[in-house]
Amino acid sequence: MSLLAGSACAANYLSDHSKETYGPLAGDEPAVSGQRHPVLRGFEETDIIAFGGLLQEVRRDRDTIVPVTFLPEFPIYPPETSWMRVARTDTPALVLSERQGGARCAYLAGDVDRLFARHYLPDHGNLLANVVRWASSDRIPLRVEGKGLVDCHLYRQDNRLILHLVNLTSAGAWRAGA
């Protein structure tokens, strides 16, 4: 599993982390009523998610899929001037590819992981989890369900597996919904 696609070439930043930006769940995807890519599981009833972070400009290969594109920043204040000036772009925010032998690559041009660590927006966490599940072909040997925030590391030691769990809920209980 690789979370970096070799076909994506970082050139420069299109936005900085202090601006309001969004990622339309469109790209190569059908309308909301159509069948969406597995990385968009759980987003069936929405066409846009908050982005708000850095985005590296990338060029995509022809054989890639772009399920999330990028909308440029727009003013957020005063409220009467706050609206998206551009409804759709072809700027990739998430690039996916499948290679010979079943290898899958995902490149998130935006810093969704940093945003999730900072703000704990459920959409960011769900998108990241979906990307990892897709890139691994759902072959993840561990599944954790429940309220709270738990850091999990699965290790192999000789003929056994060791699971190391750290409960992070108490440090950020308001963020974890506990």
ZAMARMAR-628187 format. One record per residue (C-alpha): x, y, z. Coordinates in Angstrom, 2 decimals. Each point is the difference from the previous one (the first is absolute). Layout:
// residues N
+---------+---------+---------+
!      c1 !      c2 !      c3 !
+---------+---------+---------+
!       X !       Y !       Z !
...
+---------+---------+---------+
//
This chain:
// residues 178
+---------+---------+---------+
!      c1 !      c2 !      c3 !
+---------+---------+---------+
!    0.00 !    0.00 !    0.00 !
!    1.31 !    3.42 !   -0.88 !
!   -1.59 !    3.30 !    0.90 !
!    2.19 !    1.94 !   -2.41 !
!   -0.57 !   -0.31 !   -3.73 !
!    3.17 !    0.34 !   -2.02 !
!   -2.01 !    1.67 !   -2.74 !
!   -0.74 !    3.07 !    2.09 !
!    2.59 !    2.75 !   -0.38 !
!   -0.07 !    2.68 !    2.67 !
!    0.59 !    3.39 !   -1.55 !
!   -1.23 !    2.67 !    2.41 !
!   -2.68 !    0.79 !    2.54 !
!   -3.40 !    1.16 !   -1.21 !
!   -1.20 !    1.13 !    3.41 !
!    1.22 !    0.54 !    3.51 !
!   -1.42 !   -1.44 !    3.21 !
!   -1.67 !    3.23 !    1.09 !
!   -2.54 !    0.24 !   -2.84 !
!   -3.44 !   -1.53 !   -0.44 !
!    0.11 !   -2.60 !   -2.77 !
!   -2.10 !   -3.00 !   -0.88 !
!    0.34 !   -3.28 !   -1.82 !
!   -2.91 !   -0.86 !   -2.25 !
!   -0.64 !   -3.72 !   -0.10 !
!   -0.32 !    0.05 !   -3.75 !
!    3.08 !   -0.33 !   -2.16 !
!   -0.47 !   -3.20 !   -1.99 !
!   -2.98 !   -0.99 !    2.12 !
!   -3.61 !   -0.28 !   -1.16 !
!   -2.76 !    2.16 !    1.44 !
!   -0.96 !   -0.65 !    3.62 !
!   -2.66 !   -2.49 !   -1.12 !
!    2.59 !   -2.15 !   -1.80 !
!    2.41 !   -2.62 !    1.34 !
!    2.99 !    1.70 !    1.61 !
!    3.56 !   -1.14 !    0.51 !
!    0.61 !   -1.90 !    3.29 !
!    2.15 !    2.86 !    1.38 !
!   -3.23 !    2.03 !    0.13 !
!   -1.92 !   -2.56 !    2.06 !
!   -2.18 !    1.85 !    2.50 !
!   -0.16 !    3.13 !   -2.14 !
!   -2.96 !   -1.14 !   -2.10 !
!   -2.14 !    2.98 !    0.99 !
!    2.56 !    2.77 !   -0.46 !
!    1.91 !    1.51 !   -2.85 !
!    2.53 !    2.10 !    1.91 !
!    2.19 !   -0.22 !    3.10 !
!    2.04 !    2.62 !    1.84 !
!    3.64 !    0.13 !   -1.00 !
!    1.66 !    3.12 !    1.35 !
!    3.59 !   -1.19 !   -0.18 !
!    3.04 !    0.02 !   -2.21 !
!   -0.35 !   -1.54 !   -3.44 !
!    2.88 !   -0.88 !   -2.26 !
!   -0.60 !    0.43 !   -3.70 !
!    0.22 !   -3.34 !   -1.76 !
!   -0.27 !   -1.36 !   -3.51 !
!   -1.83 !   -3.26 !   -0.40 !
!    0.73 !   -2.88 !   -2.33 !
!   -2.72 !   -1.00 !   -2.44 !
!   -0.64 !   -3.33 !    1.74 !
!   -0.75 !    1.53 !    3.40 !
!   -3.27 !    0.81 !    1.75 !
!   -0.67 !    3.34 !    1.70 !
!   -2.99 !   -0.39 !    2.35 !
!    0.65 !    3.31 !    1.83 !
!    0.96 !    3.27 !   -1.64 !
!    0.88 !    3.37 !    1.52 !
!   -1.86 !    3.29 !    0.12 !
!    2.08 !    3.15 !    0.42 !
!   -0.29 !    2.15 !    3.08 !
!   -2.67 !    2.64 !    0.30 !
!   -0.72 !    2.77 !    2.50 !
!   -1.64 !   -1.06 !    3.25 !
!   -0.62 !    3.44 !    1.39 !
!   -2.20 !    1.98 !   -0.14 !
!   -2.68 !   -2.68 !   -0.28 !
!   -1.85 !    1.75 !   -2.83 !
!    3.06 !   -0.50 !   -2.23 !
!    0.63 !   -3.59 !    1.03 !
!   -0.82 !   -2.36 !   -2.84 !
!    1.93 !   -2.31 !   -2.30 !
!    1.04 !    1.89 !   -3.10 !
!    0.79 !   -3.23 !   -1.89 !
!   -2.37 !   -2.98 !    0.09 !
!    2.36 !   -2.61 !   -1.46 !
!    3.62 !   -0.40 !   -1.05 !
!    2.16 !   -2.75 !   -1.47 !
!    2.65 !    0.52 !    2.68 !
!    0.68 !   -3.41 !    1.63 !
!   -0.18 !   -0.18 !    3.79 !
!    0.05 !   -3.81 !    0.14 !
!    1.56 !   -2.15 !   -2.74 !
!   -0.50 !   -3.78 !   -0.08 !
!    1.53 !   -2.66 !   -2.23 !
!    0.10 !   -3.75 !   -0.27 !
!    3.13 !   -1.63 !   -1.40 !
!    0.81 !   -3.38 !   -1.44 !
!   -0.03 !   -2.75 !    2.57 !
!   -2.69 !    1.73 !    2.05 !
!    2.14 !    2.73 !    1.56 !
!   -2.02 !    3.09 !    0.92 !
!    1.31 !    3.51 !    0.47 !
!   -1.71 !    3.01 !    1.55 !
!    1.37 !    3.53 !    0.08 !
!   -1.71 !    2.62 !    2.13 !
!    1.22 !    3.31 !   -1.35 !
!   -1.44 !    1.73 !    3.06 !
!    1.06 !   -0.29 !    3.62 !
!   -3.20 !   -1.66 !    1.18 !
!    1.94 !   -2.00 !    2.60 !
!    1.30 !    3.17 !    1.68 !
!   -3.45 !    1.53 !   -0.06 !
!   -1.51 !   -3.11 !    1.58 !
!    2.66 !   -0.03 !    2.72 !
!   -0.67 !    3.66 !    0.74 !
!   -3.80 !    0.26 !   -0.30 !
!   -1.34 !   -3.59 !    0.13 !
!   -2.55 !    0.65 !   -2.74 !
!   -1.76 !   -3.34 !   -0.53 !
!   -0.03 !    0.45 !   -3.80 !
!    3.80 !    0.22 !   -0.05 !
!    0.35 !   -3.10 !    2.17 !
!   -2.50 !   -1.94 !   -2.11 !
!    1.72 !    0.98 !   -3.25 !
!    3.42 !   -1.00 !    1.35 !
!   -1.33 !   -3.33 !    1.27 !
!   -1.72 !   -0.68 !   -3.33 !
!    3.20 !    0.74 !   -1.91 !
!    1.99 !   -2.41 !    2.19 !
!   -2.68 !   -2.70 !   -0.33 !
!   -0.07 !    0.40 !   -3.79 !
!    3.81 !    0.08 !   -0.38 !
!    0.30 !   -3.17 !    2.09 !
!   -2.84 !   -1.72 !   -1.88 !
!   -1.78 !   -0.29 !    3.37 !
!    2.73 !   -2.38 !    1.23 !
!    0.51 !    1.59 !    3.40 !
!    0.54 !   -2.55 !    2.78 !
!   -1.53 !    2.20 !    2.69 !
!   -3.33 !    1.72 !    0.47 !
!   -0.84 !    2.25 !    2.93 !
!   -3.53 !    1.29 !    0.55 !
!   -1.47 !    2.20 !    2.67 !
!    0.00 !    3.50 !    1.41 !
!    3.23 !    1.67 !    0.83 !
!    3.42 !    0.32 !   -1.52 !
!    2.37 !   -2.96 !    0.19 !
!    3.49 !   -0.23 !   -1.49 !
!    0.60 !   -3.57 !   -1.21 !
!    3.23 !   -1.64 !   -1.11 !
!    0.10 !   -3.65 !   -1.04 !
!    3.42 !   -1.64 !    0.10 !
!    1.25 !   -3.45 !   -0.96 !
!    2.42 !   -1.63 !    2.41 !
!    1.14 !   -3.50 !   -0.92 !
!   -3.22 !   -2.04 !   -0.42 !
!   -2.35 !    2.40 !    1.73 !
!   -1.64 !    3.36 !   -0.48 !
!    0.24 !    2.72 !    2.63 !
!   -2.60 !    2.74 !    0.13 !
!    1.03 !    3.22 !    1.74 !
!   -2.96 !    2.24 !    0.91 !
!    0.21 !    3.51 !    1.37 !
!   -3.21 !    1.67 !    1.19 !
!    0.14 !    3.60 !   -1.17 !
!   -3.61 !    0.78 !    0.86 !
!    0.60 !    1.65 !    3.37 !
!    2.36 !    2.59 !   -1.51 !
!   -2.63 !    1.05 !   -2.52 !
!   -3.30 !   -1.41 !    1.24 !
!   -1.93 !    2.91 !   -1.47 !
!    1.49 !   -0.82 !   -3.41 !
!   -0.69 !   -3.73 !    0.18 !
!   -3.67 !    0.35 !    0.85 !
!    0.39 !   -1.86 !    3.29 !
+---------+---------+---------+
//
